[in-house]
Amino acid sequence: MSSRFTIQTRKFLGLLDDLLITASTKDDEPTFNGIHISSARGPWDDEPGDVDLLVGISANGEVSGNTWLPGIGEIEEGFWSVANVKNTKFVFTPLAKRHDKEKPEDPHHVNIIVDNGFVTIVEETADEATELQFPLEDTDFPLSGITKLISGEYSNTTPKDQHGNDVEDGALTVWSPALGLVLRVATRRKEYLRLYRGDHSAKLHLAQIGNTWRGAIKPYVPDAGSMDSQQPDADLFI
């Protein structure tokens, strides 16, 4: 059964940008080397009632991100590989830029069609419409588990260090470079990053950027005893 979703192209490309940032870039990790796309119904700005939404989610083991945009239609959910998402950006970015420059009053739109295991993205209005087609990926992307992480339904067990020892809560939170990925999303959107810690500084932190991006990020769990520090212990020279 074919499904179709129509969306403004420049906004759609921005959604893909956000999701690529929090997806795995490792080709040997097919489970996370892509983004999960679906549709939903929900509120949007001051629009009365609920509207159609294109929804995306991606993760890489340390960071998860979820974002959505309004459009028209309903689409069959599926997993798009990083390579195919990049191809989509390569094909439609110049088309949208040229169209929107020439006709700013009528922004460029695309139709996203999912049919028989294939995604087809095609310009909505063009004399000779450009079209891109690629297959949905057969992957075991853990959508349910990632959704629980982002919604805050995660384990309440005490974090353990690399040796299996319980780590006590403290003032210290150790971030890996993965935190920079979430900051890249905030920079692209020109919005503030909000982090929400639970009852332990080494547990998963929930994140929000603006009103249309939610995510989660795992701190690095240091060895037991490291959390006793109340302030930086590196030398200071002024």
Stockholm file with secondary structure:
# STOCKHOLM 1.0

chainA/1-238         MSSRFTIQTRKFLGLLDDLLITASTKDDEPTFNGIHISSARGPWDDEPGDVDLLVGISANGEVSGNTWLPGIGEIEEGFWSVANVKNTKFVFTPLAKRHDKEKPEDPHHVNIIVDNGFVTIVEETADEATELQFPLEDTDFPLSGITKLISGEYSNTTPKDQHGNDVEDGALTVWSPALGLVLRVATRRKEYLRLYRGDHSAKLHLAQIGNTWRGAIKPYVPDAGSMDSQQPDADLFI
#=GR chainA/1-238 SS CCEEEEEEHHHHHHHHHHHHHTSCCCTTCTTTSEEEEEEEEECCTTCSSCEEEEEEEEECSSEEEEEEEEEEEECCCEEEEHHHHHHHHHHHHHHHHHHHHHCTTSCCEEEEEEETTEEEEEESSCTTCCEEEEECCCCCCCHHHHHHHHHTCCCCSCCBCTTSCBCCCCSCCBCCTTHHHHHHHHHHHTCCEEEECCSSTTSCEEEEETTSEEEEECCBCCCTTGGGCSSCCSCCCC
#=GC SS_cons         CCEEEEEEHHHHHHHHHHHHHTSCCCTTCTTTSEEEEEEEEECCTTCSSCEEEEEEEEECSSEEEEEEEEEEEECCCEEEEHHHHHHHHHHHHHHHHHHHHHCTTSCCEEEEEEETTEEEEEESSCTTCCEEEEECCCCCCCHHHHHHHHHTCCCCSCCBCTTSCBCCCCSCCBCCTTHHHHHHHHHHHTCCEEEECCSSTTSCEEEEETTSEEEEECCBCCCTTGGGCSSCCSCCCC
//
